[in-house]
Amino acid sequence: MMSYLPLIFTCALFAGKVEGRVTWNRTKLESFQPGVATTTSTPPEQDCPGGYSLVGDKCLLFVTFVAEPYGEARQFCHAAKGELAAITTATDFKNTIDYIHANGLSGTSFWLDGSDEAAEGVWVTSSGEAVPLGTPFWAAFPNGQQPDNNNGNEHYLCLSSSWFLYMNDASSSATINFICEATIQKKTASAALAPFGPSAGGAASPARPLHRGRRALPDVRHVGGGDLEDARGRVWEPPPNSWPSPTSKCSERCTSTYIKIIYQATPSGLEDPI
């Protein structure tokens, strides 16, 4: 699996299709015309790295396009600048389960950050934080109570679709989907978008067109779960009915799918693609 991580996170460039507008965090950011685009919104106070979604107060990436054993799932999250997601409070648990149901993923099992490999029955995350035991976290039904260790063979934490998305212990060799967690990024109004912040000389920089003349739209790449990303920042929204090939590009203009882009901020304004 790790052999194609560069394809997912670095190399699989293609052009996203855009129709008449680009939005940012559900607000209209730009009216995108082949030629000129101008900014119209203010930035949020916090945000997540590319591909991640803000779920409660956590940045989570629900990886459903590939299933891996526990160790490989952790490596994937590390390559995505994160770690397997940790659930250590009832609020974390509720927010995560609500998101799974809201996005039609309730039939999917997910690895989480947690293990009792070091000491049987002592569940901790990779950072040493305690994983809560008992209800409402772990599966507890007349036909089974988790964690059950299964004769010493199960030491790794997951949300199990077989147990209605309650916590379950599983063998590290089980191949399932997983959830990554990244550190949330705090933003300030002066730093997030340069037109609203100081220029190199200290004065506020006026908004300026991002594109002049007929230019290609920025290349973007498929991150997974319907997310896109370009060189300037993050792109969301449902994918097209079929993805362009990894090598295709939009040479003039593209149509039919809305995407969201956060543009790179610089002291002199918003940059064109890197």
Helices and strands as residue ranges (DSSP letters): G 2-4, H 5-6, I 7-11, E 13-15, E 22-24, E 27-30, E 46-47, E 53-55, E 58-68, H 70-79, E 83-84, H 90-102, E 110-115, E 140-141, E 144-145, E 156-160, G 161-163, E 166-170, E 176-182, E 185-186, H 189-192, G 194-196, E 219-224, E 227-230, E 233-235, E 265-266, E 269-270
